[in-house]
Amino acid sequence: MWRIEEHRTVDKELSSARVPVEILKRYEKWKDIVMLSGPTGLRAIKGFRDEALSGEWKGFRSSRLNEQWRVIYSVVADTFLVRVVRVTPHDYRKA
């Protein structure tokens, strides 16, 4: 069983009025998959298009919630931990 830690800004990002309900539901489904099967479960589902990031975000991964919205996270495999850094409308600039 994997554990998920969300950065303190993730809750603020998700509670803003600009996040569609569809994205909130998709993010909850994303979390369910991660908790059950970890990052390998995300890679098995082609719709998430889970991929490693490069440049400033090297060491992080991204999963699509839809064409615009992404979950950016890192993995600590030895402790079965996924750290969600941002849920964002495809803007990979570091905050």
Long-range contacts (C-beta under 8 A, 24 or more apart in sequence): 1-35, 1-36, 1-80, 2-34, 2-35, 2-36, 2-37, 2-38, 2-80, 2-81, 2-82, 3-35, 3-79, 3-80, 3-81, 3-82, 4-31, 4-34, 4-35, 4-81, 4-82, 4-83, 4-84, 5-81, 5-82, 5-83, 5-84, 6-83, 6-84, 7-83, 7-84, 7-85, 7-86, 9-86, 9-95, 10-84, 10-85, 10-86, 10-87, 13-86, 13-87, 13-88, 14-87, 19-87, 22-66, 23-65, 23-66, 23-69, 23-87, 26-65, 26-66, 26-69, 27-65, 27-71, 27-87, 30-63, 30-65, 30-71, 34-82, 38-75, 38-80, 38-82, 39-75, 39-82, 53-92, 56-92, 56-93, 56-94, 57-92, 57-94, 60-85, 62-92
